[in-house]
C-alpha cells in the first residue's frame, strides 16, 4: 500500500472503482495553472529525494566496503557459530523479507515490531558498520537449522539486513540506533570484531 493492484479477472470476480466520476471538472479547469505548477514541483521534489537517497546509499556502500578491511571476519564467524550452536535443528523454515524502518521527512523512522513480538532481544551497535556481515552470517546459520525468520532490510539498500526475528524462539536481533540505550541486556559490541590498527588507517 498505497500501490494499486491489477485485477485478476475484471468484470468477473473484481471491478474497477472510477473515482474520477466525482471530480468537479469545471472547478479544476479554473485552477489548471496552479495544478500544473504543484504537480511539476511535486515531481521535482520526488526526483530530488531519490537522487539524495541514491547518494546516501552509495556512501553507506563505501563505508561497508571500508569496514570489510578492518573486520576480523573469522572472529565474527566463530561468534555466530557460538551464538547459534546450542540451537536444535527444526523444520519450519519460512523466510520473509520486509522493511521495519523507512526514510521520512523527519529522518529514519524504525518500527518496534520485532522488539514488541520478542521475548529476548539482542542489539548490535552500528558504529563500525559490521552489522550487515553479522546479520548475513546469522541468517544463513538460522536458515540452515530450519528456523522461520523475518528479515528486516535497509530502506537504502534491500540487500543489507538490519534485523532478524526468529519465530521459533521468539528472539530478535536488531541494530542499536543512537536513540537506543547502550545499557540494554544482550548488547553486542562490534568493537570486539575490528582490527583497531587497520581501523585507524581507514579513518585517515
Buried (B, 14 or more C-beta within 10 A) or exposed (E): EEEEEEEEEEEEEEEEEEEEEEEEEEEEEEEEEEEEEEEEEEEEEEEEEEEEBEEBBEEBBEEBEBBEEBBBEEEBBEBBEEBBEEBEEBEEBEEEEEBBBEBEEEEEEBBEBBBEBBEEBBBBBBEBBBBBBBBBBBBEBBBEBBBBBBBBBBBBBEEBBBBBBBBBBEBBBBBBEEEBEEEEEEBBEBEEBBBEEBBEEEEE
